[in-house]
Amino acid sequence: MIRLFYIQIVKGSFFTQGAFSQKGNIIEKVRGGIFDRNGKSLTGTHSSTVAVISPNWLSVQEKELLVKNNILDSLDDNNIKKLDMVPESLDILNALINKTPGVFIFNKDVRYGPTALATHVVGFQGQTGIEKAFNSMLESETRHQYVINDGLGQPIAGLALNDEKSKQWGVKLTLDENVQQIVEDIMDKNVESGAVVVVDAKSGEVLAMASRPNYKQFQLKEYLNQNNAPLINRAVESYTPGSIFKIVILSAALEEKLTELNEVFYCQGFEKVGGNTFKCSSFEKGGHGEITLKDALAFSCNSVFIQLGMRLGKDKVIEYARLFGLGEETLIGLPEEKEGNIPLKEEVFYQDLGNLSIGQGAIGITPIQAAQIILTIVNDGVLKKPLLVKEIIYPDGEKSISRFSEIKTSRIISAETANKVKEALEAATEYGTGKKANPKNLCQTGGKTGTAEIKNENSHAWFVGYYPAKKPELVISVFVEYGGSGSIKATPVFKEIIERTSLVENN
């Protein structure tokens, strides 16, 4: 009893230090997680079985068994090995665990897996996306799992220490795993190349953001040399907007009291500006003829919007584009996010104004910026910048928000103007170019199609809209790269997202 008291109490700290000096480090670092709004991992993290083999503790027969099954290199190999297990090897080693201290098996977390979502948003470790934006914080905590070794440096069976903390830490995004999964499933079926952004119409929080073609982080090498650029996040790349820019032109003209929705214009099927001739979609039919401004938006009449652009002048067109947050700054904190392009006033000449008025020429916006245009309209003219980062949770449990989590708002047009724009957008989906965006047996939507002409006679397809029309809950931006007509290729994607997300909510 006296001897035990001496060893455990008097010399306890001495022997504890000695034991810990013999520990062997197995896992050196655990990186902070990236989670959706409800704390669910977005990286596809999964558990992997790892074995530590100490050949000095194995009998000759046990070594021969492991060499025969390619687990050990040779009978003379006495180096400690750490191996990721495949099922066949695991069965063999499990059979040895109770027979020898030379086999030690444990589970470790693998960061990326096949179930990962929002891969372009999350990015990959320290290189892109949120992983890059918050790299220093995500790698700030070192955690270890140890085995206790004997005096020869061999693991002692059954003795392991784990200092990993159970609490969740890392970056929590505004994304909703359920909505993200729905969007990705729909894009896998319908969008070979493009992007979709879904935003909460009230809070401005991004509920889903997906880009195609997709990639998986755990197979990264397979995607590096593909010519369809799967690693690019198209949701934050800049593209010609086409007719969705007419929302900005309409807002500016109404706010400046230069027109009203019931004003009647005349469309002859084309407009001449300087030495340039711009055709309307009605060109082959001889034009729309007399048409109200409301219907001009609904049927996306180029002629009328070029006339409006000429009334506004280049200074006002550019001013309102920037008021809507286009071409000036990035929004959500992803390193890859582009600012887009709104030309300087001195770069726009008289003959360029026709192109600019219908979203063509030297103008570029991102799909997330397109969502922000609609977000401003449904919030009664108050510019509300989308949010992607909800909060940061540090390893010690402390929480904070980043500069990208701050809610930023500013009024850019009156509520009266915003309501008139909504009236025209709802006409577009009721009977205009966007009518294929209306979901079955659900409320009316509002939105605008876009067919952006680019080089080689290709076009990008756009649709930006909101649902439901009366009390908007969701804002959705759909971009289909080289998709052709927005009314054909982009509207069905919007429609299915509304139908699927409404079904989830009802359940």
MOWO-V75365 format. One record per residue. N is the residue number from 1. RES is the residue in three letters. SS is DSSP state (alpha for helix, beta for strand, coil for the rest). Layout:
BEGIN
{{N & RES & SS} {N & RES & SS}}
END
This chain:
BEGIN
{{1 & MET & coil} {2 & ILE & alpha} {3 & ARG & alpha} {4 & LEU & alpha} {5 & PHE & alpha} {6 & TYR & alpha} {7 & ILE & alpha} {8 & GLN & alpha} {9 & ILE & alpha} {10 & VAL & alpha} {11 & LYS & coil} {12 & GLY & alpha} {13 & SER & alpha} {14 & PHE & alpha} {15 & PHE & alpha} {16 & THR & alpha} {17 & GLN & alpha} {18 & GLY & alpha} {19 & ALA & alpha} {20 & PHE & alpha} {21 & SER & alpha} {22 & GLN & coil} {23 & LYS & beta} {24 & GLY & beta} {25 & ASN & beta} {26 & ILE & beta} {27 & ILE & beta} {28 & GLU & coil} {29 & LYS & coil} {30 & VAL & coil} {31 & ARG & coil} {32 & GLY & coil} {33 & GLY & beta} {34 & ILE & beta} {35 & PHE & beta} {36 & ASP & coil} {37 & ARG & coil} {38 & ASN & coil} {39 & GLY & coil} {40 & LYS & coil} {41 & SER & beta} {42 & LEU & coil} {43 & THR & coil} {44 & GLY & coil} {45 & THR & coil} {46 & HIS & beta} {47 & SER & beta} {48 & SER & beta} {49 & THR & beta} {50 & VAL & beta} {51 & ALA & beta} {52 & VAL & beta} {53 & ILE & beta} {54 & SER & coil} {55 & PRO & alpha} {56 & ASN & alpha} {57 & TRP & alpha} {58 & LEU & coil} {59 & SER & coil} {60 & VAL & alpha} {61 & GLN & alpha} {62 & GLU & alpha} {63 & LYS & alpha} {64 & GLU & alpha} {65 & LEU & alpha} {66 & LEU & alpha} {67 & VAL & alpha} {68 & LYS & alpha} {69 & ASN & coil} {70 & ASN & coil} {71 & ILE & coil} {72 & LEU & coil} {73 & ASP & coil} {74 & SER & coil} {75 & LEU & coil} {76 & ASP & coil} {77 & ASP & coil} {78 & ASN & coil} {79 & ASN & coil} {80 & ILE & coil} {81 & LYS & beta} {82 & LYS & beta} {83 & LEU & beta} {84 & ASP & beta} {85 & MET & coil} {86 & VAL & coil} {87 & PRO & alpha} {88 & GLU & alpha} {89 & SER & alpha} {90 & LEU & alpha} {91 & ASP & alpha} {92 & ILE & alpha} {93 & LEU & alpha} {94 & ASN & alpha} {95 & ALA & coil} {96 & LEU & coil} {97 & ILE & coil} {98 & ASN & coil} {99 & LYS & coil} {100 & THR & coil} {101 & PRO & coil} {102 & GLY & coil} {103 & VAL & beta} {104 & PHE & beta} {105 & ILE & beta} {106 & PHE & beta} {107 & ASN & beta} {108 & LYS & beta} {109 & ASP & beta} {110 & VAL & beta} {111 & ARG & coil} {112 & TYR & coil} {113 & GLY & coil} {114 & PRO & coil} {115 & THR & coil} {116 & ALA & coil} {117 & LEU & coil} {118 & ALA & coil} {119 & THR & alpha} {120 & HIS & alpha} {121 & VAL & alpha} {122 & VAL & alpha} {123 & GLY & coil} {124 & PHE & coil} {125 & GLN & coil} {126 & GLY & coil} {127 & GLN & coil} {128 & THR & coil} {129 & GLY & alpha} {130 & ILE & alpha} {131 & GLU & alpha} {132 & LYS & alpha} {133 & ALA & alpha} {134 & PHE & coil} {135 & ASN & alpha} {136 & SER & alpha} {137 & MET & alpha} {138 & LEU & alpha} {139 & GLU & coil} {140 & SER & coil} {141 & GLU & coil} {142 & THR & coil} {143 & ARG & coil} {144 & HIS & coil} {145 & GLN & beta} {146 & TYR & beta} {147 & VAL & beta} {148 & ILE & beta} {149 & ASN & beta} {150 & ASP & coil} {151 & GLY & coil} {152 & LEU & coil} {153 & GLY & coil} {154 & GLN & coil} {155 & PRO & beta} {156 & ILE & beta} {157 & ALA & beta} {158 & GLY & beta} {159 & LEU & beta} {160 & ALA & beta} {161 & LEU & beta} {162 & ASN & beta} {163 & ASP & coil} {164 & GLU & coil} {165 & LYS & coil} {166 & SER & coil} {167 & LYS & coil} {168 & GLN & coil} {169 & TRP & coil} {170 & GLY & beta} {171 & VAL & beta} {172 & LYS & beta} {173 & LEU & beta} {174 & THR & coil} {175 & LEU & coil} {176 & ASP & coil} {177 & GLU & alpha} {178 & ASN & alpha} {179 & VAL & alpha} {180 & GLN & alpha} {181 & GLN & alpha} {182 & ILE & alpha} {183 & VAL & alpha} {184 & GLU & alpha} {185 & ASP & alpha} {186 & ILE & alpha} {187 & MET & alpha} {188 & ASP & alpha} {189 & LYS & alpha} {190 & ASN & alpha} {191 & VAL & coil} {192 & GLU & coil} {193 & SER & coil} {194 & GLY & beta} {195 & ALA & beta} {196 & VAL & beta} {197 & VAL & beta} {198 & VAL & beta} {199 & VAL & beta} {200 & ASP & beta} {201 & ALA & coil} {202 & LYS & coil} {203 & SER & coil} {204 & GLY & coil} {205 & GLU & beta} {206 & VAL & beta} {207 & LEU & beta} {208 & ALA & beta} {209 & MET & beta} {210 & ALA & beta} {211 & SER & beta} {212 & ARG & beta} {213 & PRO & coil} {214 & ASN & coil} {215 & TYR & coil} {216 & LYS & coil} {217 & GLN & alpha} {218 & PHE & alpha} {219 & GLN & alpha} {220 & LEU & alpha} {221 & LYS & alpha} {222 & GLU & alpha} {223 & TYR & alpha} {224 & LEU & coil} {225 & ASN & coil} {226 & GLN & coil} {227 & ASN & coil} {228 & ASN & coil} {229 & ALA & coil} {230 & PRO & coil} {231 & LEU & coil} {232 & ILE & coil} {233 & ASN & coil} {234 & ARG & alpha} {235 & ALA & alpha} {236 & VAL & alpha} {237 & GLU & coil} {238 & SER & coil} {239 & TYR & beta} {240 & THR & coil} {241 & PRO & coil} {242 & GLY & alpha} {243 & SER & alpha} {244 & ILE & alpha} {245 & PHE & alpha} {246 & LYS & alpha} {247 & ILE & alpha} {248 & VAL & alpha} {249 & ILE & alpha} {250 & LEU & alpha} {251 & SER & alpha} {252 & ALA & alpha} {253 & ALA & alpha} {254 & LEU & alpha} {255 & GLU & alpha} {256 & GLU & coil} {257 & LYS & coil} {258 & LEU & coil} {259 & THR & coil} {260 & GLU & coil} {261 & LEU & coil} {262 & ASN & coil} {263 & GLU & coil} {264 & VAL & beta} {265 & PHE & beta} {266 & TYR & beta} {267 & CYS & beta} {268 & GLN & coil} {269 & GLY & coil} {270 & PHE & beta} {271 & GLU & beta} {272 & LYS & beta} {273 & VAL & beta} {274 & GLY & coil} {275 & GLY & coil} {276 & ASN & beta} {277 & THR & beta} {278 & PHE & beta} {279 & LYS & beta} {280 & CYS & coil} {281 & SER & coil} {282 & SER & coil} {283 & PHE & alpha} {284 & GLU & alpha} {285 & LYS & alpha} {286 & GLY & coil} {287 & GLY & coil} {288 & HIS & coil} {289 & GLY & beta} {290 & GLU & beta} {291 & ILE & beta} {292 & THR & beta} {293 & LEU & alpha} {294 & LYS & alpha} {295 & ASP & alpha} {296 & ALA & alpha} {297 & LEU & alpha} {298 & ALA & alpha} {299 & PHE & coil} {300 & SER & coil} {301 & CYS & coil} {302 & ASN & alpha} {303 & SER & alpha} {304 & VAL & alpha} {305 & PHE & alpha} {306 & ILE & alpha} {307 & GLN & alpha} {308 & LEU & alpha} {309 & GLY & alpha} {310 & MET & alpha} {311 & ARG & alpha} {312 & LEU & alpha} {313 & GLY & alpha} {314 & LYS & alpha} {315 & ASP & alpha} {316 & LYS & alpha} {317 & VAL & alpha} {318 & ILE & alpha} {319 & GLU & alpha} {320 & TYR & alpha} {321 & ALA & alpha} {322 & ARG & alpha} {323 & LEU & alpha} {324 & PHE & coil} {325 & GLY & coil} {326 & LEU & coil} {327 & GLY & coil} {328 & GLU & coil} {329 & GLU & coil} {330 & THR & coil} {331 & LEU & coil} {332 & ILE & coil} {333 & GLY & coil} {334 & LEU & coil} {335 & PRO & coil} {336 & GLU & coil} {337 & GLU & coil} {338 & LYS & coil} {339 & GLU & coil} {340 & GLY & coil} {341 & ASN & beta} {342 & ILE & beta} {343 & PRO & coil} {344 & LEU & coil} {345 & LYS & alpha} {346 & GLU & alpha} {347 & GLU & alpha} {348 & VAL & coil} {349 & PHE & coil} {350 & TYR & alpha} {351 & GLN & alpha} {352 & ASP & alpha} {353 & LEU & alpha} {354 & GLY & alpha} {355 & ASN & alpha} {356 & LEU & alpha} {357 & SER & alpha} {358 & ILE & coil} {359 & GLY & coil} {360 & GLN & coil} {361 & GLY & coil} {362 & ALA & coil} {363 & ILE & beta} {364 & GLY & beta} {365 & ILE & beta} {366 & THR & coil} {367 & PRO & alpha} {368 & ILE & alpha} {369 & GLN & alpha} {370 & ALA & alpha} {371 & ALA & alpha} {372 & GLN & alpha} {373 & ILE & alpha} {374 & ILE & alpha} {375 & LEU & alpha} {376 & THR & alpha} {377 & ILE & alpha} {378 & VAL & alpha} {379 & ASN & coil} {380 & ASP & coil} {381 & GLY & coil} {382 & VAL & beta} {383 & LEU & beta} {384 & LYS & beta} {385 & LYS & coil} {386 & PRO & coil} {387 & LEU & beta} {388 & LEU & coil} {389 & VAL & beta} {390 & LYS & beta} {391 & GLU & beta} {392 & ILE & beta} {393 & ILE & beta} {394 & TYR & coil} {395 & PRO & coil} {396 & ASP & coil} {397 & GLY & coil} {398 & GLU & coil} {399 & LYS & beta} {400 & SER & beta} {401 & ILE & coil} {402 & SER & coil} {403 & ARG & coil} {404 & PHE & coil} {405 & SER & coil} {406 & GLU & coil} {407 & ILE & coil} {408 & LYS & coil} {409 & THR & beta} {410 & SER & beta} {411 & ARG & beta} {412 & ILE & coil} {413 & ILE & coil} {414 & SER & coil} {415 & ALA & alpha} {416 & GLU & alpha} {417 & THR & alpha} {418 & ALA & alpha} {419 & ASN & alpha} {420 & LYS & alpha} {421 & VAL & alpha} {422 & LYS & alpha} {423 & GLU & alpha} {424 & ALA & alpha} {425 & LEU & alpha} {426 & GLU & alpha} {427 & ALA & alpha} {428 & ALA & alpha} {429 & THR & alpha} {430 & GLU & alpha} {431 & TYR & coil} {432 & GLY & coil} {433 & THR & coil} {434 & GLY & coil} {435 & LYS & alpha} {436 & LYS & alpha} {437 & ALA & alpha} {438 & ASN & coil} {439 & PRO & coil} {440 & LYS & coil} {441 & ASN & coil} {442 & LEU & coil} {443 & CYS & coil} {444 & GLN & coil} {445 & THR & beta} {446 & GLY & beta} {447 & GLY & beta} {448 & LYS & beta} {449 & THR & beta} {450 & GLY & beta} {451 & THR & beta} {452 & ALA & beta} {453 & GLU & beta} {454 & ILE & coil} {455 & LYS & alpha} {456 & ASN & alpha} {457 & GLU & alpha} {458 & ASN & coil} {459 & SER & beta} {460 & HIS & beta} {461 & ALA & beta} {462 & TRP & beta} {463 & PHE & beta} {464 & VAL & beta} {465 & GLY & beta} {466 & TYR & beta} {467 & TYR & beta} {468 & PRO & coil} {469 & ALA & coil} {470 & LYS & coil} {471 & LYS & coil} {472 & PRO & coil} {473 & GLU & coil} {474 & LEU & beta} {475 & VAL & beta} {476 & ILE & beta} {477 & SER & beta} {478 & VAL & beta} {479 & PHE & beta} {480 & VAL & beta} {481 & GLU & coil} {482 & TYR & coil} {483 & GLY & coil} {484 & GLY & coil} {485 & SER & coil} {486 & GLY & alpha} {487 & SER & alpha} {488 & ILE & alpha} {489 & LYS & alpha} {490 & ALA & coil} {491 & THR & alpha} {492 & PRO & alpha} {493 & VAL & alpha} {494 & PHE & alpha} {495 & LYS & alpha} {496 & GLU & alpha} {497 & ILE & alpha} {498 & ILE & alpha} {499 & GLU & alpha} {500 & ARG & alpha} {501 & THR & alpha} {502 & SER & alpha} {503 & LEU & alpha} {504 & VAL & alpha} {505 & GLU & alpha} {506 & ASN & alpha} {507 & ASN & coil}}
END
